[in-house]
Amino acid sequence: MSEFGGMDELLQDFLTESSELLSDVDNKLVELERRPDDKNMLHDIFRGFHTIKGGAGFLNVSPLVTLCHRTENLFDKLRNGELKMAPDLMDAILDATGIVREMFSILAQGRMPA
């Protein structure tokens, strides 16, 4: 039995769309390594996390909302020049995308991620 009683179809739609968004984010992260100051790329990645966060919020998946919000804040600082891309920062971003994928797997089983 799903922890999302009555919202299973919405959950599946969210997972399909968000998985595509996250794949797009992954591709853009590869490009960002080559062009770390590309404001449009930073904005696009920010937007991907923002959109995933919105869907997760609608489904009340608080852990995913929190992670996406923190990642958004990081990209906002990169876009505004408060931070510069560095290898350790990219590692943290890649870790975040990996955790988002893990959360998607848990959600696909109808469970709420921790």
Secondary structure, 3 states (H helix, E strand, C coil): CCCCCCCHHHHHHHHHHHHHHHHHHHHHHHHHHHCCCCHHHHHHHHHHHHHHHHHHHHCCCHHHHHHHHHHHHHHHHHHCCCCCCCHHHHHHHHHHHHHHHHHHHHHHCCCCCC
